[in-house]
């Protein structure tokens, strides 16, 4: 090939764009089928056929079937740890997490649990998705424990950050479930947001006596 000959390989940027487009297409098709047929009843082969890709392409992008439905899972797992890591100077972990939840609820963030009634019903009706959601909540709590350990200069695995993460994680689990429950009753996002923001004040308030100053500021 001479120096003037055009390269047959697409630019890296274009290649990545195409991969993201394919991934999004598969995810959108899968979601549509899950909502129409139910998660448990829909097969990977049906998703591949509807997206006009090979079955192997689907599993390359989404190793587990649950990944197709819970496509915000990476952001979900990292969310609490990132809030602690990025908290304001002198702000405690409790205060930062409370503030971040209220902000997420106000904008009806899907990562906080605002998924719409059809999606919430799909999760509630699927033992597989319900179990995977519990796994993701465990992973989120573990990531939070590591972030709290780092924030307090405590070895990872120490009982104190693990306990604090368990308490804070329990509040987030409860509020997530509350959002799902209210969604399934048919309430709109604005009303749900107002309800859970008020309830979060009570839920986080229960931890003030023990965690009000925990991990205040950055080490």
C-alpha positions in Angstrom: 0.0 0.0 0.0 1.4 3.4 -0.9 1.3 6.4 1.3 -1.5 7.9 -0.7 -3.8 4.8 -0.7 -6.9 5.2 1.5 -7.2 2.9 4.5 -10.0 0.3 4.3 -10.3 0.3 8.1 -12.9 2.7 9.5 -11.6 5.3 12.0 -11.7 4.1 15.6 -14.2 6.7 16.4 -16.6 5.5 13.7 -16.1 1.9 14.8 -17.0 2.8 18.4 -20.1 4.7 17.2 -21.3 1.7 15.2 -20.8 -0.6 18.2 -22.8 1.7 20.4 -25.5 2.0 17.9 -25.7 -1.8 17.6 -25.8 -2.2 21.4 -28.5 0.4 21.7 -30.6 -1.2 19.0 -30.4 -4.6 20.7 -31.3 -3.1 24.0 -34.3 -1.2 22.6 -35.6 -4.3 20.8 -35.1 -6.5 23.9 -37.0 -4.0 26.1 -39.8 -3.8 23.6 -40.1 -7.6 23.6 -39.8 -7.9 27.3 -42.6 -5.4 27.9 -44.8 -7.1 25.3 -44.2 -10.7 26.2 -42.6 -10.8 29.7 -39.0 -11.2 30.5 -39.1 -14.9 31.3 -41.0 -15.7 28.1 -38.7 -13.9 25.7 -35.7 -15.7 24.4 -32.3 -14.5 23.2 -33.0 -16.0 19.8 -36.2 -13.9 19.5 -34.3 -10.8 20.4 -31.6 -11.5 17.8 -34.2 -12.2 15.1 -36.1 -9.0 15.9 -32.9 -6.9 15.9 -31.6 -8.7 12.7 -28.3 -9.7 14.3 -26.8 -13.0 15.2 -27.6 -14.6 18.5 -23.8 -14.5 19.3 -23.8 -10.7 18.7 -26.5 -10.3 21.4 -24.5 -12.3 23.9 -21.3 -10.5 23.0 -22.8 -7.2 24.0 -25.0 -8.6 26.8 -23.5 -11.8 28.4 -26.5 -12.3 30.6 -30.1 -12.0 29.6 -30.7 -9.8 32.6 -28.2 -7.3 31.3 -30.6 -6.5 28.4 -33.3 -5.4 30.8 -31.2 -3.7 33.5 -29.0 -1.6 31.2 -28.3 1.1 33.9 -26.7 -1.5 36.2 -23.2 -0.1 36.0 -24.3 3.4 37.0 -26.6 1.9 39.7 -23.7 -0.1 41.3 -21.4 2.9 41.3 -23.9 5.6 42.3 -23.5 5.6 46.1 -19.7 5.2 46.0 -19.4 8.0 43.5 -21.6 10.3 45.7 -19.3 9.7 48.7 -16.1 10.1 46.7 -17.4 13.4 45.1 -19.0 14.8 48.2 -18.5 18.5 49.1 -15.7 19.5 51.5 -16.7 18.8 55.2 -19.9 17.1 54.0 -20.6 13.8 55.8 -21.4 10.7 53.8 -25.0 10.7 55.2 -25.6 14.3 54.2 -24.1 13.7 50.7 -26.2 10.6 50.1 -29.4 12.2 51.4 -28.8 15.2 49.1 -28.0 13.1 46.1 -31.1 11.0 46.6 -33.3 14.0 46.8 -31.8 15.4 43.6 -32.2 12.1 41.8 -35.9 11.8 43.0 -36.6 15.4 41.9 -35.5 14.6 38.3 -37.1 11.1 38.4 -33.8 9.4 37.6 -34.2 5.8 36.4 -31.1 4.8 38.4 -33.1 5.8 41.6 -36.0 3.6 40.6 -38.2 5.7 38.3 -38.8 3.2 35.5 -42.5 3.7 34.6 -45.3 1.3 35.4 -44.7 -1.2 32.5 -41.1 -1.7 33.4 -41.8 -1.8 37.1 -44.4 -4.5 36.5 -42.0 -6.5 34.3 -39.4 -6.6 37.1 -42.0 -7.4 39.8 -43.3 -10.3 37.6 -39.9 -11.8 36.9 -38.1 -13.8 39.6 -34.9 -13.6 37.6 -34.9 -9.8 37.4 -36.0 -9.4 41.0 -33.0 -11.7 42.1 -30.6 -9.8 39.8 -31.8 -6.5 41.3 -31.0 -7.8 44.8 -27.5 -8.8 43.5 -26.9 -5.3 42.1 -28.0 -3.8 45.4 -25.5 -6.0 47.2 -22.8 -4.9 44.8 -23.7 -1.3 45.2 -23.4 -1.7 49.0 -20.0 -3.3 48.7 -18.8 -0.5 46.5 -20.1 2.0 49.0 -18.3 0.2 51.8 -15.0 0.5 49.9 -15.6 4.2 49.3 -16.4 4.8 53.0 -13.2 3.0 54.0 -11.1 5.1 51.6 -12.8 8.3 52.8 -12.1 7.5 56.5 -8.6 6.1 56.0 -9.8 2.7 57.2 -8.7 -0.6 55.7 -11.2 -2.0 53.2 -13.1 -4.9 54.7 -13.1 -3.2 58.2 -16.4 -3.7 60.1 -17.1 0.0 60.6 -17.4 1.1 56.9 -19.1 -2.2 56.1 -21.7 -1.5 58.8 -22.2 2.1 57.8 -22.6 1.0 54.2 -25.2 -1.6 55.3 -27.2 1.0 57.1 -27.1 3.5 54.3 -27.7 0.8 51.7 -30.8 -0.3 53.6 -32.2 3.2 53.3 -31.6 3.2 49.6 -33.1 -0.2 49.1 -36.2 0.8 51.0 -36.6 4.0 49.0 -36.0 2.2 45.7 -38.7 -0.3 46.6 -41.0 2.5 47.6 -40.6 4.1 44.2 -41.4 0.9 42.5 -44.5 0.3 44.7 -45.9 3.8 44.1 -45.2 3.4 40.4 -47.2 0.2 40.3 -50.2 2.0 41.9 -50.3 4.3 38.9 -49.0 7.5 40.5 -47.1 9.9 38.2 -43.5 10.8 38.7 -44.2 14.2 40.1 -46.3 12.8 42.9 -43.9 9.9 43.6 -41.0 12.4 43.8 -42.8 14.5 46.3 -43.7 11.5 48.4 -40.3 9.8 48.5 -38.4 13.1 49.1 -40.4 13.6 52.2 -40.0 10.0 53.3 -36.3 10.2 52.7 -36.1 12.9 55.3 -37.5 10.5 57.8 -35.5 7.5 56.6 -32.1 9.2 56.6 -33.0 11.0 59.8 -33.0 7.7 61.6 -29.3 7.4 61.0 -28.3 10.9 62.2 -27.5 9.9 65.8 -24.9 7.4 64.6 -23.7 8.7 61.2 -24.2 12.5 61.2 -20.4 13.2 61.3 -19.2 9.9 59.7 -16.8 10.4 56.8 -17.2 14.2 57.1 -14.7 15.9 54.7 -12.1 14.1 52.6 -9.0 12.3 53.9 
